[in-house]
Amino acid sequence: MSRLHGLARFLWDFVIGDDWRIAAGVTLALGITAAVAGTSWSAWWILPLAVAVLLAGSVWRGVRPGP
């Protein structure tokens, strides 16, 4: 395995990890924060809210019964 391929696999596992939904949610939240920061609105609250929502969703998916 080449070093570049190994680095790509490491980054995939590090960023995506066990749940691709968390990685997608964080990426979306960062994009929204960047878009709002470019306006006159305050953007500080977006990331904490996104973390709370993503964490709650992840815990809910982890404890619900079923497949």
All heavy atoms as TSV, in Angstrom:
chain	resi	resn	atom	element	x	y	z
A	1	MET	N	N	0.847	-1.165	0.000
A	1	MET	CA	C	0.000	0.000	0.000
A	1	MET	C	C	0.896	1.233	0.000
A	1	MET	O	O	1.807	1.357	0.795
A	1	MET	CB	C	-0.878	-0.025	1.246
A	1	MET	CG	C	-1.783	1.157	1.385
A	1	MET	SD	S	-2.785	1.228	2.883
A	1	MET	CE	C	-3.547	-0.338	2.952
A	2	SER	N	N	0.625	2.147	-0.896
A	2	SER	CA	C	1.464	3.347	-0.963
A	2	SER	C	C	1.170	4.275	0.204
A	2	SER	O	O	0.148	4.162	0.883
A	2	SER	CB	C	1.198	4.074	-2.284
A	2	SER	OG	O	-0.079	4.671	-2.254
A	3	ARG	N	N	2.081	5.168	0.433
A	3	ARG	CA	C	1.894	6.119	1.538
A	3	ARG	C	C	0.693	7.019	1.294
A	3	ARG	O	O	-0.031	7.357	2.230
A	3	ARG	CB	C	3.149	6.961	1.706
A	3	ARG	CG	C	4.283	6.191	2.276
A	3	ARG	CD	C	5.466	7.087	2.495
A	3	ARG	NE	N	6.596	6.290	2.908
A	3	ARG	CZ	C	7.553	6.739	3.681
A	3	ARG	NH1	N	7.529	7.974	4.096
A	3	ARG	NH2	N	8.540	5.953	4.020
A	4	LEU	N	N	0.479	7.413	0.055
A	4	LEU	CA	C	-0.655	8.275	-0.267
A	4	LEU	C	C	-1.976	7.549	-0.025
A	4	LEU	O	O	-2.912	8.117	0.544
A	4	LEU	CB	C	-0.558	8.751	-1.719
A	4	LEU	CG	C	-1.594	9.762	-2.165
A	4	LEU	CD1	C	-1.511	11.017	-1.302
A	4	LEU	CD2	C	-1.392	10.114	-3.618
A	5	HIS	N	N	-2.022	6.285	-0.419
A	5	HIS	CA	C	-3.228	5.489	-0.189
A	5	HIS	C	C	-3.465	5.281	1.310
A	5	HIS	O	O	-4.600	5.344	1.793
A	5	HIS	CB	C	-3.111	4.142	-0.910
A	5	HIS	CG	C	-4.359	3.343	-0.863
A	5	HIS	ND1	N	-4.526	2.297	0.015
A	5	HIS	CD2	C	-5.506	3.445	-1.567
A	5	HIS	CE1	C	-5.715	1.782	-0.158
A	5	HIS	NE2	N	-6.345	2.461	-1.104
A	6	GLY	N	N	-2.402	5.042	2.051
A	6	GLY	CA	C	-2.517	4.888	3.496
A	6	GLY	C	C	-2.988	6.170	4.167
A	6	GLY	O	O	-3.817	6.135	5.082
A	7	LEU	N	N	-2.474	7.309	3.710
A	7	LEU	CA	C	-2.905	8.589	4.247
A	7	LEU	C	C	-4.380	8.837	3.940
A	7	LEU	O	O	-5.134	9.289	4.803
A	7	LEU	CB	C	-2.048	9.722	3.681
A	7	LEU	CG	C	-2.452	11.135	4.125
A	7	LEU	CD1	C	-2.270	11.291	5.630
A	7	LEU	CD2	C	-1.653	12.167	3.355
A	8	ALA	N	N	-4.798	8.518	2.732
A	8	ALA	CA	C	-6.202	8.697	2.363
A	8	ALA	C	C	-7.109	7.815	3.216
A	8	ALA	O	O	-8.171	8.266	3.662
A	8	ALA	CB	C	-6.402	8.391	0.879
A	9	ARG	N	N	-6.703	6.577	3.454
A	9	ARG	CA	C	-7.507	5.685	4.310
A	9	ARG	C	C	-7.566	6.197	5.743
A	9	ARG	O	O	-8.606	6.136	6.393
A	9	ARG	CB	C	-6.951	4.277	4.268
A	9	ARG	CG	C	-7.240	3.565	2.960
A	9	ARG	CD	C	-6.827	2.125	3.012
A	9	ARG	NE	N	-7.428	1.441	4.143
A	9	ARG	CZ	C	-8.460	0.609	4.063
A	9	ARG	NH1	N	-8.996	0.376	2.896
A	9	ARG	NH2	N	-8.943	0.022	5.137
A	10	PHE	N	N	-6.439	6.707	6.256
A	10	PHE	CA	C	-6.436	7.265	7.592
A	10	PHE	C	C	-7.371	8.459	7.692
A	10	PHE	O	O	-8.164	8.571	8.631
A	10	PHE	CB	C	-5.023	7.692	8.000
A	10	PHE	CG	C	-5.007	8.609	9.193
A	10	PHE	CD1	C	-5.220	8.101	10.472
A	10	PHE	CD2	C	-4.804	9.971	9.043
A	10	PHE	CE1	C	-5.233	8.938	11.571
A	10	PHE	CE2	C	-4.810	10.812	10.136
A	10	PHE	CZ	C	-5.017	10.295	11.409
A	11	LEU	N	N	-7.274	9.384	6.734
A	11	LEU	CA	C	-8.136	10.563	6.770
A	11	LEU	C	C	-9.609	10.180	6.663
A	11	LEU	O	O	-10.453	10.773	7.338
A	11	LEU	CB	C	-7.746	11.532	5.652
A	11	LEU	CG	C	-6.441	12.284	5.877
A	11	LEU	CD1	C	-6.089	13.111	4.658
A	11	LEU	CD2	C	-6.527	13.153	7.109
A	12	TRP	N	N	-9.938	9.210	5.817
A	12	TRP	CA	C	-11.324	8.750	5.704
A	12	TRP	C	C	-11.811	8.209	7.052
A	12	TRP	O	O	-12.883	8.578	7.515
A	12	TRP	CB	C	-11.432	7.684	4.625
A	12	TRP	CG	C	-12.825	7.151	4.487
A	12	TRP	CD1	C	-13.354	6.053	5.096
A	12	TRP	CD2	C	-13.884	7.721	3.720
A	12	TRP	NE1	N	-14.664	5.896	4.748
A	12	TRP	CE2	C	-15.013	6.895	3.902
A	12	TRP	CE3	C	-13.979	8.830	2.898
A	12	TRP	CZ2	C	-16.221	7.172	3.282
A	12	TRP	CZ3	C	-15.187	9.086	2.279
A	12	TRP	CH2	C	-16.290	8.264	2.480
A	13	ASP	N	N	-11.025	7.343	7.670
A	13	ASP	CA	C	-11.422	6.781	8.960
A	13	ASP	C	C	-11.476	7.847	10.049
A	13	ASP	O	O	-12.334	7.790	10.925
A	13	ASP	CB	C	-10.455	5.676	9.391
A	13	ASP	CG	C	-10.662	4.391	8.627
A	13	ASP	OD1	O	-11.753	4.211	8.055
A	13	ASP	OD2	O	-9.726	3.567	8.605
A	14	PHE	N	N	-10.583	8.818	10.011
A	14	PHE	CA	C	-10.553	9.858	11.026
A	14	PHE	C	C	-11.732	10.817	10.892
A	14	PHE	O	O	-12.368	11.175	11.871
A	14	PHE	CB	C	-9.238	10.632	10.939
A	14	PHE	CG	C	-9.092	11.699	11.978
A	14	PHE	CD1	C	-8.850	11.357	13.295
A	14	PHE	CD2	C	-9.204	13.037	11.639
A	14	PHE	CE1	C	-8.715	12.333	14.265
A	14	PHE	CE2	C	-9.075	14.019	12.601
A	14	PHE	CZ	C	-8.830	13.667	13.914
A	15	VAL	N	N	-12.037	11.224	9.660
A	15	VAL	CA	C	-13.104	12.204	9.445
A	15	VAL	C	C	-14.474	11.544	9.476
A	15	VAL	O	O	-15.383	11.998	10.166
A	15	VAL	CB	C	-12.895	12.964	8.118
A	15	VAL	CG1	C	-14.075	13.850	7.804
A	15	VAL	CG2	C	-11.624	13.798	8.184
A	16	ILE	N	N	-14.650	10.473	8.745
A	16	ILE	CA	C	-15.955	9.819	8.666
A	16	ILE	C	C	-16.193	8.959	9.892
A	16	ILE	O	O	-17.257	9.005	10.506
A	16	ILE	CB	C	-16.076	8.971	7.384
A	16	ILE	CG1	C	-15.839	9.835	6.139
A	16	ILE	CG2	C	-17.425	8.288	7.318
A	16	ILE	CD1	C	-16.795	10.981	5.966
A	17	GLY	N	N	-15.225	8.174	10.275
A	17	GLY	CA	C	-15.333	7.362	11.478
A	17	GLY	C	C	-16.456	6.348	11.407
A	17	GLY	O	O	-16.647	5.679	10.400
A	18	ASP	N	N	-17.207	6.239	12.487
A	18	ASP	CA	C	-18.278	5.259	12.562
A	18	ASP	C	C	-19.586	5.748	11.961
A	18	ASP	O	O	-20.426	4.949	11.584
A	18	ASP	CB	C	-18.540	4.876	14.026
A	18	ASP	CG	C	-17.393	4.107	14.629
A	18	ASP	OD1	O	-16.703	3.416	13.859
A	18	ASP	OD2	O	-17.194	4.201	15.842
A	19	ASP	N	N	-19.814	7.044	11.918
A	19	ASP	CA	C	-21.107	7.567	11.497
A	19	ASP	C	C	-20.916	8.696	10.485
A	19	ASP	O	O	-20.485	9.795	10.827
A	19	ASP	CB	C	-21.872	8.079	12.719
A	19	ASP	CG	C	-23.338	8.347	12.433
A	19	ASP	OD1	O	-23.770	8.150	11.288
A	19	ASP	OD2	O	-24.047	8.745	13.369
A	20	TRP	N	N	-21.266	8.424	9.243
A	20	TRP	CA	C	-21.120	9.428	8.195
A	20	TRP	C	C	-22.085	10.591	8.407
A	20	TRP	O	O	-21.839	11.702	7.943
A	20	TRP	CB	C	-21.332	8.807	6.821
A	20	TRP	CG	C	-22.730	8.286	6.603
A	20	TRP	CD1	C	-23.188	7.036	6.859
A	20	TRP	CD2	C	-23.853	9.024	6.119
A	20	TRP	NE1	N	-24.521	6.941	6.556
A	20	TRP	CE2	C	-24.963	8.148	6.091
A	20	TRP	CE3	C	-24.028	10.340	5.697
A	20	TRP	CZ2	C	-26.221	8.547	5.666
A	20	TRP	CZ3	C	-25.285	10.734	5.270
A	20	TRP	CH2	C	-26.359	9.845	5.253
A	21	ARG	N	N	-23.166	10.363	9.138
A	21	ARG	CA	C	-24.142	11.426	9.357
A	21	ARG	C	C	-23.553	12.561	10.203
A	21	ARG	O	O	-23.855	13.730	9.979
A	21	ARG	CB	C	-25.383	10.869	10.040
A	21	ARG	CG	C	-26.165	9.923	9.167
A	21	ARG	CD	C	-27.278	9.272	9.988
A	21	ARG	NE	N	-27.824	8.099	9.345
A	21	ARG	CZ	C	-27.411	6.860	9.554
A	21	ARG	NH1	N	-26.452	6.617	10.410
A	21	ARG	NH2	N	-27.962	5.856	8.914
A	22	ILE	N	N	-22.729	12.198	11.173
A	22	ILE	CA	C	-22.088	13.213	12.011
A	22	ILE	C	C	-21.133	14.050	11.161
A	22	ILE	O	O	-21.123	15.282	11.259
A	22	ILE	CB	C	-21.336	12.560	13.190
A	22	ILE	CG1	C	-22.295	11.796	14.088
A	22	ILE	CG2	C	-20.555	13.598	13.984
A	22	ILE	CD1	C	-23.264	12.653	14.851
A	23	ALA	N	N	-20.333	13.407	10.331
A	23	ALA	CA	C	-19.392	14.141	9.476
A	23	ALA	C	C	-20.136	15.058	8.512
A	23	ALA	O	O	-19.745	16.213	8.311
A	23	ALA	CB	C	-18.514	13.161	8.702
A	24	ALA	N	N	-21.226	14.576	7.933
A	24	ALA	CA	C	-22.011	15.405	7.020
A	24	ALA	C	C	-22.666	16.564	7.762
A	24	ALA	O	O	-22.710	17.691	7.255
A	24	ALA	CB	C	-23.071	14.551	6.322
A	25	GLY	N	N	-23.165	16.309	8.971
A	25	GLY	CA	C	-23.787	17.365	9.756
A	25	GLY	C	C	-22.813	18.452	10.165
A	25	GLY	O	O	-23.132	19.644	10.121
A	26	VAL	N	N	-21.612	18.053	10.567
A	26	VAL	CA	C	-20.593	19.035	10.943
A	26	VAL	C	C	-20.178	19.862	9.725
A	26	VAL	O	O	-20.031	21.086	9.809
A	26	VAL	CB	C	-19.372	18.348	11.587
A	26	VAL	CG1	C	-18.201	19.295	11.720
A	26	VAL	CG2	C	-19.758	17.767	12.930
A	27	THR	N	N	-20.022	19.204	8.586
A	27	THR	CA	C	-19.671	19.917	7.358
A	27	THR	C	C	-20.761	20.919	6.984
A	27	THR	O	O	-20.472	22.072	6.634
A	27	THR	CB	C	-19.448	18.926	6.203
A	27	THR	OG1	O	-18.426	18.007	6.580
A	27	THR	CG2	C	-19.060	19.631	4.935
A	28	LEU	N	N	-22.009	20.495	7.072
A	28	LEU	CA	C	-23.127	21.385	6.783
A	28	LEU	C	C	-23.176	22.548	7.774
A	28	LEU	O	O	-23.373	23.707	7.376
A	28	LEU	CB	C	-24.442	20.598	6.825
A	28	LEU	CG	C	-25.706	21.376	6.506
A	28	LEU	CD1	C	-25.686	21.856	5.064
A	28	LEU	CD2	C	-26.922	20.495	6.750
A	29	ALA	N	N	-22.973	22.275	9.059
A	29	ALA	CA	C	-22.993	23.329	10.072
A	29	ALA	C	C	-21.864	24.332	9.852
A	29	ALA	O	O	-22.069	25.541	10.016
A	29	ALA	CB	C	-22.892	22.715	11.463
A	30	LEU	N	N	-20.688	23.849	9.482
A	30	LEU	CA	C	-19.588	24.767	9.195
A	30	LEU	C	C	-19.895	25.644	7.983
A	30	LEU	O	O	-19.573	26.835	7.966
A	30	LEU	CB	C	-18.288	23.991	8.974
A	30	LEU	CG	C	-17.637	23.412	10.223
A	30	LEU	CD1	C	-16.483	22.484	9.837
A	30	LEU	CD2	C	-17.155	24.504	11.138
A	31	GLY	N	N	-20.508	25.060	6.964
A	31	GLY	CA	C	-20.893	25.833	5.791
A	31	GLY	C	C	-21.930	26.894	6.109
A	31	GLY	O	O	-21.833	28.043	5.657
A	32	ILE	N	N	-22.930	26.515	6.910
A	32	ILE	CA	C	-23.955	27.483	7.308
A	32	ILE	C	C	-23.335	28.592	8.158
A	32	ILE	O	O	-23.653	29.772	7.982
A	32	ILE	CB	C	-25.104	26.772	8.049
A	32	ILE	CG1	C	-25.874	25.871	7.088
A	32	ILE	CG2	C	-26.031	27.775	8.705
A	32	ILE	CD1	C	-26.868	24.955	7.765
A	33	THR	N	N	-22.447	28.214	9.071
A	33	THR	CA	C	-21.787	29.213	9.907
A	33	THR	C	C	-20.972	30.182	9.052
A	33	THR	O	O	-21.002	31.395	9.283
A	33	THR	CB	C	-20.877	28.537	10.947
A	33	THR	OG1	O	-21.672	27.655	11.745
A	33	THR	CG2	C	-20.200	29.549	11.840
A	34	ALA	N	N	-20.262	29.664	8.080
A	34	ALA	CA	C	-19.472	30.535	7.203
A	34	ALA	C	C	-20.370	31.463	6.396
A	34	ALA	O	O	-20.052	32.649	6.219
A	34	ALA	CB	C	-18.611	29.690	6.269
A	35	ALA	N	N	-21.507	30.947	5.923
A	35	ALA	CA	C	-22.422	31.781	5.150
A	35	ALA	C	C	-23.036	32.874	6.015
A	35	ALA	O	O	-23.154	34.031	5.590
A	35	ALA	CB	C	-23.515	30.914	4.531
A	36	VAL	N	N	-23.423	32.523	7.234
A	36	VAL	CA	C	-24.038	33.512	8.129
A	36	VAL	C	C	-22.999	34.519	8.619
A	36	VAL	O	O	-23.309	35.701	8.796
A	36	VAL	CB	C	-24.742	32.805	9.312
A	36	VAL	CG1	C	-25.195	33.799	10.354
A	36	VAL	CG2	C	-25.921	31.989	8.817
A	37	ALA	N	N	-21.775	34.085	8.817
A	37	ALA	CA	C	-20.724	34.995	9.286
A	37	ALA	C	C	-20.420	36.078	8.255
A	37	ALA	O	O	-19.954	37.158	8.612
A	37	ALA	CB	C	-19.455	34.215	9.612
A	38	GLY	N	N	-20.708	35.797	7.005
A	38	GLY	CA	C	-20.493	36.791	5.958
A	38	GLY	C	C	-21.574	37.853	5.914
A	38	GLY	O	O	-21.464	38.816	5.162
A	39	THR	N	N	-22.619	37.694	6.704
A	39	THR	CA	C	-23.700	38.673	6.760
A	39	THR	C	C	-23.546	39.513	8.029
A	39	THR	O	O	-22.565	39.390	8.759
A	39	THR	CB	C	-25.075	37.968	6.773
A	39	THR	OG1	O	-25.239	37.256	7.995
A	39	THR	CG2	C	-25.212	37.011	5.598
A	40	SER	N	N	-24.539	40.312	8.314
A	40	SER	CA	C	-24.497	41.124	9.527
A	40	SER	C	C	-25.069	40.393	10.733
A	40	SER	O	O	-25.096	40.942	11.835
A	40	SER	CB	C	-25.281	42.426	9.303
A	40	SER	OG	O	-26.640	42.133	9.033
A	41	TRP	N	N	-25.522	39.158	10.569
A	41	TRP	CA	C	-26.092	38.376	11.667
A	41	TRP	C	C	-24.984	37.727	12.500
A	41	TRP	O	O	-23.888	37.474	12.017
A	41	TRP	CB	C	-27.005	37.280	11.143
A	41	TRP	CG	C	-28.249	37.793	10.481
A	41	TRP	CD1	C	-28.671	39.081	10.397
A	41	TRP	CD2	C	-29.205	37.007	9.784
A	41	TRP	NE1	N	-29.842	39.141	9.701
A	41	TRP	CE2	C	-30.199	37.892	9.310
A	41	TRP	CE3	C	-29.327	35.656	9.524
A	41	TRP	CZ2	C	-31.286	37.445	8.594
A	41	TRP	CZ3	C	-30.428	35.222	8.809
A	41	TRP	CH2	C	-31.389	36.106	8.359
A	42	SER	N	N	-25.311	37.426	13.729
A	42	SER	CA	C	-24.378	36.745	14.619
A	42	SER	C	C	-24.397	35.242	14.306
A	42	SER	O	O	-25.465	34.649	14.160
A	42	SER	CB	C	-24.779	36.983	16.070
A	42	SER	OG	O	-23.928	36.285	16.927
A	43	ALA	N	N	-23.230	34.627	14.227
A	43	ALA	CA	C	-23.145	33.225	13.828
A	43	ALA	C	C	-22.621	32.313	14.935
A	43	ALA	O	O	-22.479	31.114	14.718
A	43	ALA	CB	C	-22.246	33.093	12.600
A	44	TRP	N	N	-22.352	32.849	16.117
A	44	TRP	CA	C	-21.718	32.058	17.172
A	44	TRP	C	C	-22.585	30.898	17.640
A	44	TRP	O	O	-22.073	29.897	18.121
A	44	TRP	CB	C	-21.359	32.937	18.361
A	44	TRP	CG	C	-22.550	33.453	19.105
A	44	TRP	CD1	C	-23.171	34.652	18.914
A	44	TRP	CD2	C	-23.279	32.777	20.125
A	44	TRP	NE1	N	-24.235	34.768	19.748
A	44	TRP	CE2	C	-24.335	33.625	20.511
A	44	TRP	CE3	C	-23.161	31.549	20.760
A	44	TRP	CZ2	C	-25.243	33.281	21.490
A	44	TRP	CZ3	C	-24.077	31.206	21.736
A	44	TRP	CH2	C	-25.096	32.069	22.098
A	45	TRP	N	N	-23.872	30.987	17.551
A	45	TRP	CA	C	-24.794	29.999	18.119
A	45	TRP	C	C	-25.018	28.791	17.213
A	45	TRP	O	O	-25.559	27.776	17.659
A	45	TRP	CB	C	-26.133	30.665	18.417
A	45	TRP	CG	C	-26.728	31.313	17.199
A	45	TRP	CD1	C	-26.524	32.584	16.762
A	45	TRP	CD2	C	-27.598	30.698	16.252
A	45	TRP	NE1	N	-27.212	32.812	15.596
A	45	TRP	CE2	C	-27.878	31.657	15.265
A	45	TRP	CE3	C	-28.162	29.433	16.126
A	45	TRP	CZ2	C	-28.698	31.393	14.172
A	45	TRP	CZ3	C	-28.976	29.182	15.042
A	45	TRP	CH2	C	-29.245	30.148	14.083
A	46	ILE	N	N	-24.612	28.843	15.978
A	46	ILE	CA	C	-24.940	27.779	15.019
A	46	ILE	C	C	-24.210	26.480	15.357
A	46	ILE	O	O	-24.824	25.405	15.391
A	46	ILE	CB	C	-24.639	28.229	13.582
A	46	ILE	CG1	C	-25.547	29.408	13.222
A	46	ILE	CG2	C	-24.845	27.085	12.597
A	46	ILE	CD1	C	-25.218	30.073	11.923
A	47	LEU	N	N	-22.916	26.537	15.605
A	47	LEU	CA	C	-22.161	25.312	15.883
A	47	LEU	C	C	-22.567	24.635	17.193
A	47	LEU	O	O	-22.729	23.409	17.214
A	47	LEU	CB	C	-20.659	25.576	15.833
A	47	LEU	CG	C	-20.087	25.729	14.420
A	47	LEU	CD1	C	-18.601	26.044	14.490
A	47	LEU	CD2	C	-20.329	24.500	13.595
A	48	PRO	N	N	-22.753	25.369	18.300
A	48	PRO	CA	C	-23.225	24.676	19.508
A	48	PRO	C	C	-24.590	24.015	19.315
A	48	PRO	O	O	-24.822	22.905	19.805
A	48	PRO	CB	C	-23.293	25.776	20.569
A	48	PRO	CG	C	-22.350	26.810	20.094
A	48	PRO	CD	C	-22.395	26.757	18.601
A	49	LEU	N	N	-25.486	24.683	18.599
A	49	LEU	CA	C	-26.790	24.095	18.318
A	49	LEU	C	C	-26.646	22.842	17.461
A	49	LEU	O	O	-27.279	21.818	17.722
A	49	LEU	CB	C	-27.692	25.113	17.624
A	49	LEU	CG	C	-29.074	24.618	17.224
A	49	LEU	CD1	C	-29.888	24.275	18.464
A	49	LEU	CD2	C	-29.784	25.656	16.376
A	50	ALA	N	N	-25.794	22.909	16.448
A	50	ALA	CA	C	-25.574	21.751	15.576
A	50	ALA	C	C	-24.983	20.577	16.358
A	50	ALA	O	O	-25.396	19.428	16.156
A	50	ALA	CB	C	-24.652	22.133	14.419
A	51	VAL	N	N	-24.039	20.847	17.246
A	51	VAL	CA	C	-23.447	19.776	18.055
A	51	VAL	C	C	-24.505	19.128	18.931
A	51	VAL	O	O	-24.576	17.896	19.030
A	51	VAL	CB	C	-22.277	20.325	18.903
A	51	VAL	CG1	C	-21.855	19.331	19.972
A	51	VAL	CG2	C	-21.103	20.670	18.015
A	52	ALA	N	N	-25.365	19.935	19.554
A	52	ALA	CA	C	-26.420	19.387	20.410
A	52	ALA	C	C	-27.392	18.533	19.602
A	52	ALA	O	O	-27.773	17.428	20.018
A	52	ALA	CB	C	-27.162	20.514	21.115
A	53	VAL	N	N	-27.789	18.998	18.436
A	53	VAL	CA	C	-28.728	18.250	17.595
A	53	VAL	C	C	-28.087	16.963	17.077
A	53	VAL	O	O	-28.706	15.889	17.098
A	53	VAL	CB	C	-29.231	19.130	16.431
A	53	VAL	CG1	C	-29.973	18.318	15.387
A	53	VAL	CG2	C	-30.107	20.249	16.962
A	54	LEU	N	N	-26.844	17.052	16.616
A	54	LEU	CA	C	-26.153	15.862	16.106
A	54	LEU	C	C	-25.917	14.835	17.205
A	54	LEU	O	O	-26.071	13.629	16.983
A	54	LEU	CB	C	-24.835	16.248	15.441
A	54	LEU	CG	C	-24.961	17.016	14.131
A	54	LEU	CD1	C	-23.615	17.580	13.711
A	54	LEU	CD2	C	-25.543	16.139	13.042
A	55	LEU	N	N	-25.549	15.289	18.392
A	55	LEU	CA	C	-25.340	14.376	19.507
A	55	LEU	C	C	-26.643	13.696	19.901
A	55	LEU	O	O	-26.679	12.480	20.107
A	55	LEU	CB	C	-24.750	15.123	20.702
A	55	LEU	CG	C	-24.533	14.296	21.964
A	55	LEU	CD1	C	-23.555	13.168	21.695
A	55	LEU	CD2	C	-24.054	15.180	23.091
A	56	ALA	N	N	-27.718	14.468	20.001
A	56	ALA	CA	C	-29.011	13.882	20.351
A	56	ALA	C	C	-29.460	12.865	19.303
A	56	ALA	O	O	-29.956	11.785	19.640
A	56	ALA	CB	C	-30.058	14.983	20.500
A	57	GLY	N	N	-29.270	13.186	18.044
A	57	GLY	CA	C	-29.637	12.245	16.980
A	57	GLY	C	C	-28.808	10.985	17.015
A	57	GLY	O	O	-29.322	9.879	16.807
A	58	SER	N	N	-27.531	11.120	17.290
A	58	SER	CA	C	-26.656	9.963	17.356
A	58	SER	C	C	-27.022	9.062	18.534
A	58	SER	O	O	-27.066	7.831	18.395
A	58	SER	CB	C	-25.202	10.420	17.483
A	58	SER	OG	O	-24.337	9.322	17.613
A	59	VAL	N	N	-27.290	9.658	19.691
A	59	VAL	CA	C	-27.680	8.873	20.861
A	59	VAL	C	C	-29.022	8.198	20.622
A	59	VAL	O	O	-29.211	7.028	20.936
A	59	VAL	CB	C	-27.714	9.761	22.128
A	59	VAL	CG1	C	-28.358	9.031	23.287
A	59	VAL	CG2	C	-26.314	10.201	22.486
A	60	TRP	N	N	-29.953	8.919	20.020
A	60	TRP	CA	C	-31.267	8.345	19.731
A	60	TRP	C	C	-31.153	7.134	18.802
A	60	TRP	O	O	-31.787	6.108	19.017
A	60	TRP	CB	C	-32.187	9.403	19.114
A	60	TRP	CG	C	-33.543	8.874	18.797
A	60	TRP	CD1	C	-34.541	8.604	19.679
A	60	TRP	CD2	C	-34.042	8.531	17.503
A	60	TRP	NE1	N	-35.638	8.135	19.013
A	60	TRP	CE2	C	-35.363	8.071	17.677
A	60	TRP	CE3	C	-33.499	8.577	16.225
A	60	TRP	CZ2	C	-36.146	7.661	16.617
A	60	TRP	CZ3	C	-34.288	8.159	15.171
A	60	TRP	CH2	C	-35.587	7.709	15.369
A	61	ARG	N	N	-30.332	7.260	17.752
A	61	ARG	CA	C	-30.129	6.128	16.835
A	61	ARG	C	C	-29.444	4.963	17.533
A	61	ARG	O	O	-29.650	3.813	17.189
A	61	ARG	CB	C	-29.306	6.556	15.618
A	61	ARG	CG	C	-30.113	7.279	14.579
A	61	ARG	CD	C	-29.331	7.475	13.291
A	61	ARG	NE	N	-28.010	8.067	13.478
A	61	ARG	CZ	C	-27.768	9.358	13.529
A	61	ARG	NH1	N	-28.754	10.210	13.438
A	61	ARG	NH2	N	-26.549	9.807	13.673
A	62	GLY	N	N	-28.595	5.266	18.516
A	62	GLY	CA	C	-27.858	4.212	19.213
A	62	GLY	C	C	-28.691	3.425	20.211
A	62	GLY	O	O	-28.409	2.259	20.457
A	63	VAL	N	N	-29.703	4.044	20.785
A	63	VAL	CA	C	-30.482	3.357	21.824
A	63	VAL	C	C	-31.829	2.832	21.348
A	63	VAL	O	O	-32.475	2.071	22.064
A	63	VAL	CB	C	-30.716	4.267	23.054
A	63	VAL	CG1	C	-29.408	4.640	23.688
A	63	VAL	CG2	C	-31.545	5.478	22.697
A	64	ARG	N	N	-32.262	3.222	20.170
A	64	ARG	CA	C	-33.566	2.735	19.711
A	64	ARG	C	C	-33.489	1.249	19.370
A	64	ARG	O	O	-32.464	0.769	18.867
A	64	ARG	CB	C	-34.066	3.544	18.526
A	64	ARG	CG	C	-33.328	3.281	17.251
A	64	ARG	CD	C	-33.896	4.035	16.106
A	64	ARG	NE	N	-33.045	3.785	14.951
A	64	ARG	CZ	C	-33.262	4.258	13.773
A	64	ARG	NH1	N	-34.295	5.020	13.554
A	64	ARG	NH2	N	-32.455	3.974	12.801
A	65	PRO	N	N	-34.553	0.538	19.643
A	65	PRO	CA	C	-34.552	-0.907	19.341
A	65	PRO	C	C	-34.708	-1.137	17.846
A	65	PRO	O	O	-35.227	-0.299	17.117
A	65	PRO	CB	C	-35.753	-1.428	20.100
A	65	PRO	CG	C	-36.649	-0.249	20.260
A	65	PRO	CD	C	-35.765	0.958	20.315
A	66	GLY	N	N	-34.241	-2.266	17.422
A	66	GLY	CA	C	-34.382	-2.629	16.006
A	66	GLY	C	C	-33.036	-2.799	15.333
A	66	GLY	O	O	-31.994	-2.662	15.948
A	67	PRO	N	N	-33.079	-3.071	14.035
A	67	PRO	CA	C	-31.830	-3.322	13.295
A	67	PRO	C	C	-30.971	-2.136	13.103
A	67	PRO	O	O	-31.139	-1.078	13.015
A	67	PRO	CB	C	-32.296	-3.869	11.952
A	67	PRO	CG	C	-33.729	-3.602	11.845
A	67	PRO	CD	C	-34.232	-3.259	13.217
